């Protein structure tokens, strides 16, 4: 799929035992075992699939994500 291009793929709900599953086309490039979040759009009743990512902060040590102040030479006392 090209960057910046909106692509619509048709999926089909199929019965798998007592559950429903979405049959996804190969063009979607989704691998077996990928995890997705299904978010309900309250405005129209539709759903949005969002790939679930690993928590980048899970193993972070306290202070390891600290970023120094961008303008360290400015005192907050000088700001109105």
C-alpha positions as CSV (number, residue, x, y, z in Angstrom):
1,X,0.0,0.0,0.0
2,X,1.3,3.5,-0.9
3,X,1.9,6.0,1.8
4,X,-0.8,8.7,2.1
5,X,-3.3,6.7,0.1
6,X,-6.6,5.6,1.6
7,X,-7.4,2.0,0.8
8,X,-10.7,0.3,1.5
9,X,-10.7,-3.5,1.7
10,X,-13.8,-5.6,2.0
11,X,-13.9,-8.1,4.9
12,X,-16.5,-10.7,5.6
13,X,-17.8,-11.9,8.9
14,X,-17.6,-15.8,9.1
15,X,-18.7,-18.3,11.7
16,X,-15.9,-19.9,13.7
17,X,-17.4,-22.3,16.3
18,X,-19.6,-20.1,18.6
19,X,-17.9,-16.9,17.5
20,X,-17.8,-14.6,14.5
21,X,-14.5,-13.8,12.9
22,X,-13.5,-11.3,10.2
23,X,-12.0,-12.9,7.1
24,X,-9.3,-10.5,5.9
25,X,-7.9,-10.3,2.4
26,X,-4.2,-11.0,1.9
27,X,-3.7,-7.5,0.6
28,X,-4.2,-6.3,4.2
29,X,-0.7,-7.6,5.1
30,X,-2.0,-8.8,8.5
31,X,-0.1,-11.7,10.1
32,X,-1.5,-14.5,12.1
33,X,-1.3,-13.6,15.8
34,X,-1.3,-9.8,15.2
35,X,-3.5,-8.1,17.9
36,X,-5.9,-5.3,17.0
37,X,-8.2,-3.0,19.1
38,X,-11.7,-2.6,17.7
39,X,-13.0,0.9,18.6
40,X,-16.7,1.7,18.2
41,X,-17.4,5.0,16.5
42,X,-20.3,6.4,18.4
43,X,-21.1,8.9,15.7
44,X,-22.1,6.3,13.1
45,X,-22.1,2.9,14.9
46,X,-19.2,1.7,12.8
47,X,-15.9,0.3,14.0
48,X,-12.3,1.2,13.5
49,X,-9.5,-1.4,13.8
50,X,-6.3,-0.1,15.3
51,X,-3.1,-2.1,15.6
52,X,-2.2,-2.8,19.2
53,X,1.4,-1.8,20.0
54,X,3.6,-2.9,22.9
55,X,3.8,-0.4,25.8
56,X,7.0,1.6,25.2
57,X,7.0,2.6,28.9
58,X,6.6,-0.9,30.4
59,X,10.2,-1.5,31.2
60,X,11.3,2.1,31.6
61,X,13.2,3.0,34.7
62,X,12.1,6.1,36.7
63,X,13.7,9.2,35.1
64,X,14.8,7.3,32.0
65,X,12.3,9.2,29.8
66,X,13.4,12.6,31.2
67,X,14.0,15.3,28.5
68,X,15.8,18.4,29.6
69,X,14.0,21.7,29.4
70,X,14.3,23.1,25.8
71,X,15.0,26.7,27.0
72,X,17.1,26.2,30.1
73,X,18.3,29.8,30.0
74,X,14.8,31.2,30.6
75,X,13.6,31.7,34.1
76,X,9.9,31.1,34.8
77,X,10.0,34.2,37.0
78,X,10.5,36.3,33.8
79,X,7.3,34.9,32.1
80,X,4.1,36.9,32.7
